């Protein structure tokens, strides 16, 4: 196929595509300016919020861990104080003091042992009592009575501590401390676990609606629960095993639940080997003012709005006008001077650039008109010279060759010598071949069929000659009702088809060639299509000469002389299609 061409699809895109806002410049602005800045701002805002939350989370964990440790120490000291008090009572009883006197001389202990104190005989009979001791051994609660008797039986010189849980949900859990007074009896005192815990825990830990305080004995059995008993949290899931937890003085873990993240702290109560567990959502502990700092990312909203406003301004006032100006400049490169006159708007610099392009287009148009007139005159002179040369070759050289051929034929009739006859036959064959070549050359210089029979017949004959010369399967199709054009227009169309087919023969190495002449109501279209090698089409006519596509430059000039539009579709290895579209109104 011809080595110089122009793609109609590409040209159509350049002339008609809208100034799409999502151009490469727009994407570069978004990806390299707007998005990085927005990402940095978002990272700073949300990063600071995340760091703030992590810091608050750690602070709440440390606070609760100290609270749990403080409460555990307070519980341990209170229990040790009560154990020491019972041990003191047992020592006095062992020294022989009267039971009634022992209990009467210790009025301050009545507050500590709110469930009563008693001195028992060896058989379990009450020798002296203070407070509701009779409830310990009441027949209404045989389990409690049995537990008290068992505790008294286990009492030794060193006091023992027993946790007696009430089977009644409304009852109190009792802590019983018993110590052996002598071989004949024992001292026992009891106090409410709830009263002790309620007196200590609120001072160290705020039991809100969603927080929980839990005491467990060494076996992991819950012995006290305060706060939100229905909190959606499984404390046991967050704790290590009871054995491991009791080995640790105090620790903190975090547990995610459907209602937020809970901070869970646990601390060992040394005096009893209990485990105190405190649990609460750490967000509830933070100061309301600090919680408002989580709204800091909202500060970015005006920044993002301003960024998108700047993007919109850039699209509407810079990118869109530049894209429109690019399309008009591409049309200008193809010789279409009308679109560049339409204002594209935009910022002042873009409007000034368009004004300069319009001024340049006027200069180019005047220069092109002068050049076109000059080329038209040269083309007309060329055609006149071809006609003169064809006429002289036909009237002089061709006639002389015909006469020579006839003389040779006459000489053959009179030749008696076989060698001479053979030589004359060779001369006659050479003369006949020269006459055929000269006639083909004369037809190329001056298409007689074009003048006498019109463009369609001339193109048909041209396709037949190309098929004979190249050996390719060349076909011609005419679509619509043929019509005649002015001689200069028909000659230009014929020459353009001739040049296109010549390039097919010289460069394309095509197997199939298709030439179509289509007559519509308003336009005439001439297409030359092949399945040859194909080539890379230049982007604009300005590159034709620079890249050595002088044939395409000639086709473009001939098309402009008659007001036609030239376009070419081609890709390497995919053949090519030359298309000439002539409007009937544009034909001179």
C-alpha positions as CSV (number, residue, x, y, z in Angstrom):
1,X,0.0,0.0,0.0
2,X,1.0,3.6,-0.3
3,X,3.7,4.7,2.1
4,X,1.9,8.0,3.1
5,X,-1.6,8.2,4.3
6,X,-4.0,9.6,6.9
7,X,-6.4,7.6,9.1
8,X,-10.1,8.7,8.8
9,X,-10.9,7.4,12.2
10,X,-8.1,9.3,13.7
11,X,-8.9,12.4,11.7
12,X,-12.6,12.1,12.7
13,X,-11.6,11.9,16.3
14,X,-9.4,14.9,16.0
15,X,-12.2,16.9,14.3
16,X,-15.3,15.8,16.2
17,X,-14.3,14.4,19.7
18,X,-15.6,16.5,22.6
19,X,-13.2,18.1,25.1
20,X,-13.5,15.4,27.6
21,X,-12.8,16.6,31.1
22,X,-11.1,13.4,32.2
23,X,-8.0,14.0,30.1
24,X,-4.5,13.0,31.0
25,X,-3.9,16.4,32.5
26,X,-6.9,16.1,34.7
27,X,-5.9,12.7,35.9
28,X,-2.4,13.9,36.6
29,X,-3.7,16.8,38.5
30,X,-6.0,14.5,40.6
31,X,-3.4,11.7,41.1
32,X,-0.3,13.9,41.7
33,X,-1.7,16.9,43.4
34,X,-5.2,16.6,44.8
35,X,-5.2,13.0,46.0
36,X,-1.8,13.1,47.7
37,X,-2.6,16.3,49.6
38,X,-6.0,14.9,50.6
39,X,-4.4,11.6,51.6
40,X,-1.8,13.3,53.7
41,X,-4.5,15.4,55.4
42,X,-6.7,12.4,56.0
43,X,-3.7,10.4,57.3
44,X,-2.7,13.2,59.7
45,X,-6.3,13.7,60.9
46,X,-7.2,10.0,61.3
47,X,-3.7,9.1,62.4
48,X,-3.9,11.7,65.2
49,X,-7.3,10.4,66.2
50,X,-6.0,6.9,66.2
51,X,-3.0,7.9,68.3
52,X,-5.2,9.8,70.6
53,X,-7.5,6.8,71.0
54,X,-4.6,4.5,71.6
55,X,-3.2,6.8,74.2
56,X,-6.6,7.2,75.9
57,X,-7.1,3.4,75.8
58,X,-3.7,2.9,77.5
59,X,-4.5,5.6,80.1
60,X,-7.8,4.0,80.9
61,X,-6.1,0.6,81.2
62,X,-3.5,1.9,83.5
63,X,-6.1,3.8,85.5
64,X,-8.3,0.7,86.0
65,X,-5.2,-1.5,86.8
66,X,-4.3,0.9,89.6
67,X,-7.9,1.0,90.8
68,X,-8.0,-2.8,90.8
69,X,-4.7,-3.0,92.6
70,X,-5.8,-0.4,95.2
71,X,-9.1,-2.1,95.8
72,X,-7.5,-5.5,96.1
73,X,-5.0,-4.1,98.7
74,X,-7.8,-2.5,100.6
75,X,-9.8,-5.7,100.6
76,X,-6.8,-7.7,101.7
77,X,-6.0,-5.2,104.6
78,X,-9.6,-5.2,105.8
79,X,-9.8,-9.0,105.8
80,X,-6.4,-9.3,107.5
81,X,-7.6,-6.8,110.1
82,X,-10.7,-8.9,110.8
83,X,-8.6,-12.1,110.9
84,X,-6.3,-10.5,113.4
85,X,-9.3,-9.4,115.5
86,X,-10.7,-12.9,115.7
87,X,-7.2,-14.2,116.6
88,X,-7.1,-11.7,119.4
89,X,-10.5,-12.8,120.7
90,X,-9.3,-16.5,120.6
91,X,-6.2,-15.6,122.6
92,X,-8.2,-13.9,125.3
93,X,-10.6,-16.9,125.5
94,X,-7.5,-19.1,125.8
95,X,-6.3,-17.0,128.7
96,X,-9.4,-17.8,130.6
97,X,-11.5,-14.6,130.2
98,X,-15.2,-15.0,130.5
99,X,-17.0,-15.3,127.0
100,X,-19.5,-12.6,127.9
101,X,-16.7,-10.2,129.0
102,X,-14.7,-10.9,125.9
103,X,-17.5,-9.9,123.5
104,X,-18.6,-7.0,125.7
105,X,-15.1,-5.4,125.8
106,X,-14.9,-5.2,122.0
107,X,-17.7,-2.9,120.9
108,X,-15.9,-1.5,117.9
109,X,-15.8,-5.0,116.3
110,X,-19.5,-5.0,115.9
111,X,-19.1,-2.8,112.9
112,X,-16.5,-5.0,111.3
113,X,-18.5,-8.2,111.9
114,X,-22.0,-7.1,111.0
115,X,-23.3,-10.6,110.8
116,X,-22.3,-11.4,114.4
117,X,-19.6,-12.8,116.7
118,X,-19.8,-15.9,118.9
119,X,-17.8,-18.1,121.3
120,X,-18.6,-21.8,121.0
121,X,-18.0,-24.7,123.2
122,X,-16.3,-27.9,122.1
123,X,-19.7,-29.4,121.4
124,X,-20.8,-26.4,119.2
125,X,-23.0,-24.8,121.9
126,X,-23.0,-21.0,121.9
127,X,-21.4,-19.7,125.1
128,X,-21.7,-16.1,124.2
129,X,-22.9,-14.2,121.2
130,X,-23.3,-10.7,119.8
131,X,-25.3,-9.9,116.7
132,X,-27.6,-12.2,114.6
133,X,-25.6,-15.4,115.4
134,X,-28.7,-17.5,115.7
135,X,-29.2,-17.1,111.9
136,X,-26.0,-19.1,111.4
137,X,-27.5,-22.3,112.9
138,X,-31.1,-21.7,112.0
139,X,-33.0,-24.8,110.9
140,X,-34.5,-22.8,108.0
141,X,-31.0,-22.8,106.4
142,X,-29.5,-26.3,107.1
143,X,-26.8,-25.8,104.5
144,X,-25.5,-22.7,106.2
145,X,-25.7,-24.4,109.6
146,X,-23.7,-27.4,108.3
147,X,-21.1,-25.1,106.7
148,X,-20.6,-23.2,110.0
149,X,-20.2,-26.4,111.9
150,X,-17.7,-27.7,109.4
151,X,-15.7,-24.4,109.6
152,X,-15.6,-24.6,113.4
153,X,-14.4,-28.2,113.2
154,X,-11.6,-27.1,110.8
155,X,-10.5,-24.2,113.0
156,X,-7.0,-24.5,114.5
157,X,-4.7,-22.2,116.4
158,X,-4.3,-20.1,113.2
159,X,-7.7,-18.6,112.2
160,X,-9.4,-20.1,109.1
161,X,-11.5,-18.1,106.6
162,X,-14.5,-19.6,104.9
163,X,-16.7,-18.1,102.2
164,X,-20.3,-19.2,102.7
165,X,-22.5,-18.5,99.7
166,X,-26.2,-18.0,100.2
167,X,-28.5,-20.2,98.2
168,X,-31.1,-17.5,98.3
169,X,-30.5,-14.9,95.6
170,X,-31.8,-12.2,98.0
171,X,-29.5,-13.4,100.8
172,X,-26.0,-12.2,101.7
173,X,-22.8,-14.1,101.1
174,X,-21.1,-14.5,104.4
175,X,-17.4,-14.6,105.2
176,X,-16.8,-16.6,108.4
177,X,-13.5,-16.4,110.4
178,X,-13.0,-19.1,113.0
179,X,-10.1,-19.7,115.4
180,X,-9.5,-22.3,118.1
181,X,-9.6,-20.8,121.6
182,X,-8.6,-24.0,123.5
183,X,-9.4,-27.6,123.6
184,X,-12.9,-26.8,124.8
185,X,-14.1,-24.2,122.3
186,X,-13.6,-21.8,119.4
187,X,-14.3,-18.2,118.4
188,X,-16.1,-17.3,115.2
189,X,-17.1,-14.0,113.6
190,X,-18.9,-13.3,110.3
191,X,-19.4,-10.3,108.0
192,X,-21.2,-9.6,104.8
193,X,-19.0,-9.8,101.7
194,X,-21.3,-7.4,99.9
195,X,-21.1,-4.8,102.6
196,X,-17.3,-5.0,102.6
197,X,-17.0,-4.8,98.8
198,X,-19.6,-2.0,98.5
199,X,-17.7,0.0,101.1
200,X,-14.3,-0.3,99.2
201,X,-14.9,-0.7,95.5
202,X,-16.9,2.5,94.8
203,X,-14.0,4.6,96.2
204,X,-11.5,3.0,93.8
205,X,-13.7,2.3,90.7
206,X,-16.7,4.0,89.2
207,X,-19.4,1.4,88.8
208,X,-21.4,3.0,86.0
209,X,-24.3,1.5,84.0
210,X,-21.9,-0.4,81.7
211,X,-19.1,-1.3,84.1
212,X,-18.7,-4.5,86.2
213,X,-16.9,-5.5,89.3
214,X,-16.4,-9.2,90.0
215,X,-14.8,-11.2,92.9
216,X,-13.8,-14.9,92.3
217,X,-12.4,-17.3,94.8
218,X,-9.4,-19.6,94.1
219,X,-11.6,-22.1,92.3
220,X,-12.9,-19.5,89.8
221,X,-16.3,-19.4,91.5
222,X,-17.9,-15.9,91.4
223,X,-18.6,-14.7,95.0
224,X,-19.5,-11.1,94.3
225,X,-20.9,-9.2,91.3
226,X,-21.7,-5.5,91.1
227,X,-22.5,-3.0,88.4
228,X,-23.8,-4.1,85.1
229,X,-24.6,-7.8,85.6
230,X,-26.0,-8.0,82.1
231,X,-23.1,-6.4,80.3
232,X,-22.5,-8.1,76.9
233,X,-19.2,-9.4,77.9
234,X,-17.8,-12.8,78.8
235,X,-15.1,-11.9,81.3
236,X,-13.9,-15.4,81.5
237,X,-13.1,-15.4,77.8
238,X,-10.7,-12.5,78.3
239,X,-8.9,-13.9,81.4
240,X,-6.2,-16.5,81.5
241,X,-6.7,-19.6,83.6
242,X,-7.4,-19.0,87.3
243,X,-4.1,-20.6,88.2
244,X,-2.2,-18.2,85.9
245,X,-4.2,-15.2,86.9
246,X,-3.5,-15.8,90.6
247,X,0.2,-16.0,89.8
248,X,0.1,-12.4,88.5
249,X,-0.2,-9.6,90.9
250,X,-2.3,-7.5,88.5
251,X,-2.7,-7.2,84.7
252,X,-4.9,-5.7,82.0
253,X,-6.4,-7.1,78.8
254,X,-8.8,-5.7,76.2
255,X,-11.8,-7.4,74.7
256,X,-13.9,-6.3,71.7
257,X,-17.6,-6.7,72.0
258,X,-20.7,-5.7,70.0
259,X,-21.0,-2.6,72.3
260,X,-17.4,-1.5,72.0
261,X,-14.0,-2.4,73.4
262,X,-13.8,-3.3,77.1
263,X,-10.8,-2.8,79.3
264,X,-10.5,-5.7,81.8
265,X,-8.1,-5.5,84.7
266,X,-7.6,-8.1,87.4
267,X,-5.7,-8.1,90.6
268,X,-5.0,-10.7,93.3
269,X,-6.4,-10.3,96.8
270,X,-3.5,-11.7,98.8
271,X,-5.2,-12.3,102.1
272,X,-7.8,-14.6,100.6
273,X,-6.3,-15.6,97.3
274,X,-9.3,-14.1,95.5
275,X,-9.2,-12.4,92.1
276,X,-10.7,-9.0,91.7
277,X,-11.8,-8.2,88.1
278,X,-12.9,-4.8,86.9
279,X,-14.4,-4.4,83.4
280,X,-15.7,-1.3,81.6
281,X,-15.9,0.2,78.0
282,X,-12.9,2.5,77.9
283,X,-14.7,5.0,75.8
284,X,-17.1,5.7,78.7
285,X,-14.2,6.8,80.9
286,X,-12.9,9.5,78.6
287,X,-13.8,13.1,79.2
288,X,-16.6,14.4,77.0
289,X,-14.3,17.2,75.7
290,X,-11.7,14.6,74.8
291,X,-14.4,12.6,73.0
292,X,-15.1,15.7,70.9
293,X,-11.6,15.6,69.6
294,X,-12.7,12.5,67.6
295,X,-14.6,15.0,65.4
296,X,-11.2,16.5,64.3
297,X,-11.4,14.9,60.9
298,X,-14.5,17.0,60.2
299,X,-12.0,20.0,60.0
300,X,-11.0,18.4,56.7
301,X,-14.4,18.8,55.2
302,X,-13.8,22.5,54.2
303,X,-10.4,21.6,52.9
304,X,-11.8,18.8,50.7
305,X,-14.6,21.1,49.5
306,X,-12.1,23.7,48.6
307,X,-9.9,21.1,46.9
308,X,-12.8,19.9,44.8
309,X,-13.8,23.5,44.1
310,X,-10.3,24.1,42.8
311,X,-10.6,20.9,40.7
312,X,-13.9,22.0,39.3
313,X,-12.4,25.4,38.5
314,X,-9.4,23.8,36.8
315,X,-11.7,21.5,34.8
316,X,-14.1,24.2,33.7
317,X,-11.7,27.1,33.2
318,X,-8.4,25.3,32.2
319,X,-8.7,21.7,31.3
320,X,-12.0,21.8,29.3
321,X,-11.0,24.9,27.3
322,X,-7.5,23.5,26.6
323,X,-9.0,20.2,25.4
324,X,-11.4,22.1,23.1
325,X,-8.6,24.2,21.8
326,X,-6.6,21.0,21.2
327,X,-9.4,19.6,19.1
328,X,-9.7,22.9,17.1
329,X,-5.9,23.0,16.6
330,X,-6.0,19.4,15.3
331,X,-8.7,20.4,12.9
332,X,-6.6,23.3,11.9
333,X,-3.7,21.0,11.2
334,X,-6.0,19.1,8.7
335,X,-6.9,22.4,6.9
336,X,-10.2,23.0,8.7
337,X,-10.1,26.7,9.6
338,X,-13.7,27.2,10.8
339,X,-13.6,25.5,14.3
340,X,-10.6,27.6,15.5
341,X,-12.8,30.8,15.2
342,X,-15.3,29.5,17.9
343,X,-14.3,30.9,21.3
344,X,-13.3,28.2,23.9
345,X,-13.5,30.5,26.9
346,X,-11.3,29.7,29.9
347,X,-8.8,31.8,31.7
348,X,-7.3,34.9,30.0
349,X,-4.1,33.1,29.0
350,X,-6.1,30.4,27.1
351,X,-8.1,33.1,25.3
352,X,-4.9,34.9,24.3
353,X,-3.5,31.6,23.1
354,X,-6.6,31.1,20.9
355,X,-6.3,34.6,19.5
356,X,-2.7,33.9,18.5
357,X,-3.8,30.6,16.9
358,X,-6.5,32.4,15.0
359,X,-4.0,35.1,13.8
360,X,-1.7,32.3,12.7
361,X,-4.5,30.4,11.0
362,X,-5.3,33.5,8.9
363,X,-1.7,33.7,7.8
364,X,-1.5,30.0,7.0
365,X,-4.8,30.1,5.1
366,X,-3.6,33.0,2.9
367,X,-0.3,31.2,2.3
368,X,-2.1,28.0,1.6
369,X,-4.5,29.7,-0.9
370,X,-1.5,31.2,-2.7
371,X,0.3,27.8,-2.7
372,X,-2.8,26.0,-3.8
373,X,-3.2,28.4,-6.7
374,X,0.4,27.8,-7.6
375,X,0.1,24.0,-7.3
376,X,-3.1,24.2,-9.3
377,X,-1.3,26.0,-12.1
378,X,1.6,23.5,-11.9
379,X,-0.9,20.6,-12.0
380,X,-2.7,22.1,-15.0
381,X,0.6,22.6,-16.8
382,X,1.5,19.1,-15.9
383,X,-1.7,17.7,-17.4
384,X,-1.3,19.8,-20.5
385,X,2.2,18.6,-21.0
386,X,1.0,15.0,-20.5
387,X,-1.7,15.5,-23.1
388,X,0.9,17.0,-25.5
389,X,3.3,14.2,-24.9
390,X,0.6,11.6,-25.3
391,X,-0.6,13.2,-28.5
392,X,2.9,13.3,-30.0
393,X,3.6,9.7,-28.9
394,X,0.3,8.6,-30.4
395,X,0.4,10.6,-33.6
396,X,4.1,10.2,-34.3
397,X,6.0,7.5,-32.4
398,X,3.1,5.0,-32.2
399,X,2.2,5.4,-35.9
400,X,5.8,4.9,-36.9
401,X,6.0,1.7,-34.8
402,X,2.7,0.5,-36.5
403,X,4.2,1.2,-39.9
404,X,7.4,-0.5,-39.0
405,X,5.4,-3.5,-37.8
406,X,3.5,-3.7,-41.1
407,X,6.8,-3.5,-43.1
408,X,8.2,-6.3,-41.1
409,X,5.1,-8.4,-41.8
410,X,5.5,-7.7,-45.5
411,X,9.1,-8.7,-45.3
412,X,8.1,-11.9,-43.7
413,X,6.0,-12.8,-46.7
414,X,9.0,-12.3,-49.1
415,X,11.6,-14.0,-46.9
416,X,12.8,-17.3,-48.4
417,X,15.6,-18.0,-45.9
418,X,14.4,-19.6,-42.7
419,X,16.9,-17.8,-40.5
420,X,15.8,-14.4,-42.0
421,X,12.1,-15.4,-41.4
422,X,12.9,-16.2,-37.8
423,X,14.7,-12.9,-37.2
424,X,11.8,-11.0,-38.8
425,X,9.3,-12.8,-36.6
426,X,11.3,-11.8,-33.5
427,X,11.4,-8.2,-34.7
428,X,7.7,-8.2,-35.4
429,X,7.0,-9.6,-31.9
430,X,9.2,-7.0,-30.3
431,X,7.5,-4.3,-32.3
432,X,4.0,-5.5,-31.2
433,X,5.1,-5.6,-27.6
434,X,6.5,-2.1,-27.9
435,X,3.3,-0.8,-29.4
436,X,1.2,-2.4,-26.6
437,X,3.5,-0.8,-23.9
438,X,3.4,2.5,-25.7
439,X,-0.4,2.5,-25.9
440,X,-0.6,1.7,-22.2
441,X,1.8,4.5,-21.5
442,X,-0.2,6.9,-23.7
443,X,-3.4,5.9,-21.8
444,X,-1.7,6.6,-18.5
445,X,-0.6,10.0,-19.7
446,X,-4.0,10.8,-21.2
447,X,-6.9,8.6,-20.0
448,X,-9.0,8.5,-23.2
449,X,-11.7,6.5,-21.4
450,X,-12.1,9.3,-18.9
451,X,-12.8,11.9,-21.6
452,X,-15.0,9.8,-23.7
453,X,-16.9,7.4,-21.3
454,X,-16.6,9.0,-17.9
455,X,-15.0,8.4,-14.5
456,X,-16.7,5.0,-13.7
457,X,-15.5,3.4,-17.0
458,X,-12.1,4.8,-16.6
459,X,-11.7,3.5,-13.1
460,X,-13.0,0.1,-14.2
461,X,-10.3,-0.1,-16.9
462,X,-7.7,1.2,-14.4
463,X,-8.5,-1.6,-12.0
464,X,-8.3,-4.2,-14.8
465,X,-4.9,-2.9,-15.9
466,X,-3.7,-3.1,-12.2
467,X,-4.9,-6.6,-11.9
468,X,-3.0,-7.6,-15.1
469,X,0.2,-5.8,-13.9
470,X,0.3,-7.1,-10.3
471,X,-1.4,-10.5,-10.6
472,X,-3.6,-9.6,-7.6
473,X,-7.4,-10.1,-7.5
474,X,-8.6,-6.6,-8.2
475,X,-12.3,-5.8,-8.3
476,X,-14.2,-2.6,-9.0
477,X,-17.8,-1.8,-7.7
478,X,-20.0,1.1,-8.5
479,X,-22.8,1.9,-6.0
480,X,-25.6,4.3,-6.8
481,X,-26.5,6.2,-10.0
482,X,-23.3,7.4,-11.7
483,X,-23.0,11.1,-12.6
484,X,-20.4,13.2,-14.4
485,X,-18.2,15.9,-12.8
486,X,-16.3,18.7,-14.4
487,X,-13.3,17.5,-16.4
488,X,-10.7,18.8,-13.9
489,X,-12.6,17.1,-11.0
490,X,-12.8,13.7,-12.8
491,X,-9.2,13.9,-13.8
492,X,-8.1,14.7,-10.2
493,X,-10.2,11.7,-8.9
494,X,-8.7,9.5,-11.6
495,X,-5.2,10.6,-10.8
496,X,-5.7,9.9,-7.1
497,X,-7.0,6.4,-7.7
498,X,-4.1,5.9,-10.1
499,X,-1.6,7.0,-7.5
500,X,-3.2,4.8,-4.8
501,X,-3.2,1.7,-7.1
502,X,0.3,2.4,-8.1
503,X,1.4,2.4,-4.5
504,X,-0.4,-0.9,-3.9
505,X,1.5,-2.4,-6.8
506,X,4.8,-1.1,-5.6
507,X,4.7,-1.4,-1.8
508,X,1.7,-3.4,-0.4
509,X,2.3,-6.9,-1.8
510,X,-1.4,-7.3,-1.6
511,X,-3.4,-10.4,-2.8
512,X,-6.8,-8.6,-3.0
513,X,-7.6,-5.1,-4.1
514,X,-11.1,-3.5,-3.9
515,X,-12.0,-0.2,-5.6
516,X,-15.4,1.2,-4.8
517,X,-17.1,4.3,-6.4
518,X,-20.2,5.2,-4.4
519,X,-22.7,7.9,-5.5
520,X,-25.1,9.2,-2.8
521,X,-27.6,12.0,-2.9
522,X,-25.0,14.6,-1.7
523,X,-21.5,13.0,-1.9
524,X,-19.3,10.9,-4.0
525,X,-16.9,8.5,-2.2
526,X,-14.0,6.7,-3.8
527,X,-12.3,3.9,-1.8
528,X,-9.2,1.9,-2.6
529,X,-8.8,-1.0,-0.1
530,X,-6.1,-3.8,0.0
531,X,-5.0,-6.6,2.3
532,X,-1.3,-5.8,2.1
533,X,1.5,-4.9,4.5
534,X,-0.1,-1.7,5.9
535,X,1.9,1.1,7.6
536,X,1.9,3.6,10.4
537,X,-0.3,6.6,9.4
538,X,1.1,10.1,10.2
539,X,-0.9,12.1,12.7
540,X,-1.3,15.3,10.6
541,X,-0.5,16.5,7.0
542,X,2.4,18.5,8.5
543,X,4.3,15.2,9.0
544,X,3.8,13.9,5.4
545,X,6.9,15.5,3.9
546,X,9.0,15.0,7.1
547,X,8.4,11.3,7.1
548,X,8.9,10.9,3.4
549,X,5.2,10.4,2.5
550,X,5.3,12.5,-0.7
551,X,2.7,10.4,-2.4
552,X,0.2,11.1,0.4
553,X,1.2,14.8,0.2
554,X,0.3,14.8,-3.5
555,X,-3.1,13.1,-2.7
556,X,-3.8,15.6,0.0
557,X,-3.0,18.5,-2.4
558,X,-5.2,17.1,-5.2
559,X,-8.0,16.6,-2.7
560,X,-7.8,20.2,-1.4
561,X,-7.8,21.5,-5.0
562,X,-11.2,20.0,-5.7
563,X,-12.6,20.5,-2.2
564,X,-12.5,16.8,-1.2
565,X,-11.5,15.1,2.0
566,X,-8.8,12.5,2.1
567,X,-8.4,9.9,4.8
568,X,-6.6,6.6,5.2
569,X,-7.0,3.7,7.7
570,X,-4.0,1.5,8.1
571,X,-2.0,-0.5,10.6
572,X,1.1,-2.6,10.0
573,X,0.1,-6.1,8.8
574,X,-3.6,-5.1,8.4
575,X,-3.7,-3.6,5.0
576,X,-4.9,0.0,4.2
577,X,-7.9,1.9,2.9
578,X,-7.7,5.2,1.1
579,X,-11.0,7.2,1.1
580,X,-11.8,10.3,-0.9
581,X,-15.1,12.0,-0.1
582,X,-16.3,14.8,-2.4
583,X,-19.4,16.8,-1.7
584,X,-21.4,17.8,-4.8
585,X,-21.7,21.3,-3.5
586,X,-17.9,21.6,-2.9
587,X,-17.0,20.4,-6.4
588,X,-15.6,23.4,-8.4
